[in-house]
Amino acid sequence: MIRSPDCVKRFNSAKVRFLKGALNSFFKQEFPKLIGPILRDKLIDELIKILDKVLPLKDHIRPGQIVWNVVSISTRADCPNPRFVPVTLTIIDEEDIARLTKGIPMSEIMKQAIARIIQEAYRQGGLLSMRDIGLLTWRYGTAISQYRKKYEKEQNVTLPHTGSLQDMGSCISHKSMIVKKIAIDKKDPYTVAKETKHSMLAVDRYIKDFNRVRICYEDGKDNDFISLATGLNKYVVNEYIKIVENCQNNT
């Protein structure tokens, strides 16, 4: 079997975020034997032409905004039949231009803009991934993650995206942030769940994982053993061990 290139595995699924991809997915799932791929493509193209005439986007969005299909809060992108919702995102607005004219670095404005569109998507019932934002800004998702993490650290918040609410991608910092609030700051788990926009089920899971790491670490086990015993990523284990050491230093 020929292995798909990494770029295909990384970006091919993004096609369903667009109208043609969404319609193609719908026809394949709901009417798999009705028409073949060639006729299906032609039918979809004609449907899109009709929709473009009936629903011109310029009547619904402002300059600087775009419409993007994101994963619904009620589903996951990696489930068999993910549900997507259209959201309006403000890529740039007048305030951004005003800040640029004041000499504020574009990197600073980028952090604010990333936070803004993540929150806009969440308010409209969807979750943006770092790949989504990367596609919209012609950057790799890893670069977007760095901007997002800087914003979260500076503002002491956890932004609602697929990594933080669905444990997808490489997002880990939100776990340690939640555990710190409970283990070090002594905050009530329910309060932390509300502050970080997480479910109590997720918060409970993070605390249980942290306690498993703590028990192993205090028993003298090394990081490799703890990772193997708990089934947790080594990076997560290291983050939790830092919190354990912080707790020990504060006692």
C-alpha positions in Angstrom: 0.0 0.0 0.0 1.4 3.4 -1.0 1.8 5.6 2.0 0.2 9.1 1.7 2.6 12.0 1.9 2.5 13.9 5.2 1.1 17.0 3.5 -1.9 14.9 2.4 -2.5 13.5 5.8 -2.2 16.9 7.4 -4.3 19.0 5.1 -6.6 16.8 2.9 -9.3 16.7 5.6 -9.5 20.5 5.5 -11.4 20.2 2.2 -14.7 19.6 4.1 -14.4 23.1 5.7 -15.4 24.6 2.3 -18.8 24.4 0.8 -17.8 22.1 -2.1 -16.1 19.7 0.3 -19.1 19.8 2.7 -21.6 19.0 -0.1 -19.3 16.3 -1.5 -19.1 14.7 2.0 -22.9 14.9 2.4 -23.7 13.2 -0.9 -21.1 10.4 -0.3 -22.5 9.7 3.2 -26.3 10.1 2.5 -26.5 8.9 -1.2 -23.4 6.7 -1.8 -25.0 4.8 -4.7 -27.0 7.6 -6.3 -24.3 9.1 -8.6 -20.6 8.6 -9.3 -17.8 11.1 -8.4 -17.8 12.9 -11.8 -21.5 13.6 -11.9 -21.5 14.4 -8.2 -18.8 17.1 -8.8 -20.9 18.6 -11.6 -24.0 18.6 -9.5 -22.2 20.3 -6.6 -20.8 23.0 -8.8 -24.3 23.8 -10.1 -25.6 24.0 -6.5 -22.9 26.3 -5.5 -23.7 28.6 -8.4 -27.3 28.8 -7.2 -26.3 29.5 -3.6 -23.9 32.2 -4.7 -26.7 34.0 -6.5 -29.2 33.6 -3.7 -26.9 34.2 -0.7 -24.2 36.7 -1.6 -21.7 36.8 1.3 -21.2 40.5 1.0 -24.6 41.0 2.5 -23.7 39.1 5.7 -20.1 40.0 6.6 -18.1 43.2 7.1 -14.7 44.1 5.5 -12.0 42.2 7.3 -14.3 39.2 8.2 -14.5 35.8 6.6 -16.8 32.8 6.9 -15.1 29.5 7.9 -16.5 26.1 8.7 -15.3 24.8 12.1 -15.8 21.7 14.2 -19.0 22.0 16.3 -18.6 22.1 20.1 -20.8 19.0 20.2 -18.6 16.8 18.1 -14.9 16.0 17.4 -13.0 16.4 14.1 -11.6 12.8 14.5 -15.0 11.1 14.9 -16.6 9.1 12.0 -19.1 11.8 11.1 -17.9 15.2 12.5 -20.3 18.1 12.4 -19.2 21.5 11.2 -20.8 24.9 11.8 -20.2 28.1 9.8 -18.8 31.0 11.9 -17.9 34.6 11.0 -14.3 35.5 12.0 -12.8 38.9 12.2 -9.4 38.5 10.7 -8.6 42.2 10.9 -10.6 45.3 12.0 -10.2 49.0 12.4 -8.7 48.7 15.9 -6.0 46.5 14.5 -5.1 49.2 11.9 -5.2 51.9 14.6 -2.7 49.9 16.7 -0.4 49.3 13.7 -0.4 53.0 13.0 0.7 53.6 16.6 3.7 51.5 16.0 2.6 48.4 17.9 4.5 45.4 16.6 2.5 43.1 14.3 3.4 40.1 16.4 1.6 41.7 19.4 -1.5 42.3 17.3 -1.3 38.8 15.9 -1.6 37.4 19.4 -4.7 39.5 20.1 -6.2 38.6 16.7 -5.7 34.8 17.3 -7.4 35.1 20.7 -10.2 37.1 19.1 -11.1 34.6 16.4 -10.8 31.6 18.7 -13.3 33.3 21.1 -15.6 34.4 18.2 -15.8 30.8 16.9 -16.6 29.5 20.4 -19.4 32.0 20.9 -20.9 30.8 17.7 -20.8 27.2 18.7 -17.6 26.1 17.1 -13.9 25.3 17.9 -11.0 26.5 15.8 -7.9 24.4 15.6 -4.4 25.8 15.2 -4.4 24.2 11.7 -7.5 26.2 10.9 -5.9 29.5 11.9 -2.7 28.5 10.1 -4.6 27.9 6.8 -6.4 31.3 7.2 -3.1 33.2 7.8 -0.7 31.2 5.6 1.3 30.0 8.6 2.1 26.6 10.0 0.0 25.5 13.0 3.1 25.3 15.2 3.7 29.0 14.7 0.1 29.8 15.6 0.4 27.7 18.7 3.4 29.8 19.9 1.4 33.0 19.5 -1.6 31.5 21.3 0.5 30.1 24.2 2.2 33.5 24.7 -1.3 35.2 24.9 -2.6 32.5 27.3 0.5 32.9 29.6 0.3 36.7 29.6 -3.4 36.8 30.2 -3.5 33.7 32.5 -6.3 32.2 30.5 -7.0 29.1 28.5 -8.6 29.8 25.1 -11.3 27.5 23.9 -10.0 25.5 20.9 -9.9 21.9 19.8 -6.6 21.3 21.8 -7.8 22.7 25.1 -11.4 21.4 25.1 -11.0 18.1 23.2 -7.4 17.2 24.0 -6.6 17.2 20.3 -3.3 18.1 18.7 -0.2 18.8 20.8 -1.8 21.1 23.3 -0.6 20.2 26.8 -0.1 23.5 28.7 -3.8 23.8 29.5 -3.5 20.6 31.6 -0.7 21.9 33.8 -2.4 25.3 34.1 -5.6 23.6 35.4 -3.6 21.4 37.8 -1.6 24.4 39.1 -4.8 26.3 39.9 -6.0 23.4 42.0 -2.8 21.9 43.5 -0.9 25.2 44.1 -3.4 28.0 44.2 -5.9 25.8 46.1 -8.8 26.8 44.0 -12.0 24.7 43.9 -12.1 22.4 40.9 -15.6 23.6 39.9 -14.4 27.2 39.8 -11.3 26.2 37.8 -13.6 24.3 35.3 -15.6 27.5 34.8 -12.6 29.7 34.5 -10.9 27.5 31.9 -14.1 26.6 30.0 -13.5 22.9 30.7 -16.0 20.2 31.8 -15.7 18.8 35.3 -15.1 15.4 33.8 -12.0 16.8 32.0 -10.7 18.6 35.2 -11.2 15.4 37.3 -9.3 13.4 34.7 -6.3 15.9 34.8 -6.3 15.8 38.7 -6.4 12.0 38.7 -3.5 11.8 36.2 -1.5 14.3 38.3 -2.0 12.3 41.5 -0.9 9.2 39.7 2.3 11.0 38.6 2.8 12.4 42.1 2.6 9.0 43.8 5.1 7.4 41.3 7.5 10.4 41.6 7.4 10.4 45.4 8.1 6.7 45.3 11.3 7.4 43.5 10.4 6.3 40.0 12.0 8.0 37.0 10.2 9.8 34.2 10.4 7.0 31.7 8.8 4.6 34.2 6.1 7.0 35.2 5.2 7.6 31.5 5.0 3.9 30.9 3.0 3.2 34.1 0.5 6.0 33.6 0.3 5.9 29.8 0.9 9.7 29.8 3.1 11.6 27.3 6.6 12.2 28.7 6.1 15.9 28.3 2.9 15.8 30.4 4.8 13.8 33.0 7.6 16.4 33.1 5.0 19.2 33.5 3.3 17.4 36.3 6.6 16.7 38.1 7.4 20.4 38.0 4.1 21.1 39.8 4.8 18.3 42.4 8.2 19.9 43.1 6.6 23.3 43.3 4.1 22.0 45.9 7.0 20.4 47.9 8.9 23.7 47.9 5.9 25.6 49.2 5.3 23.2 52.1 
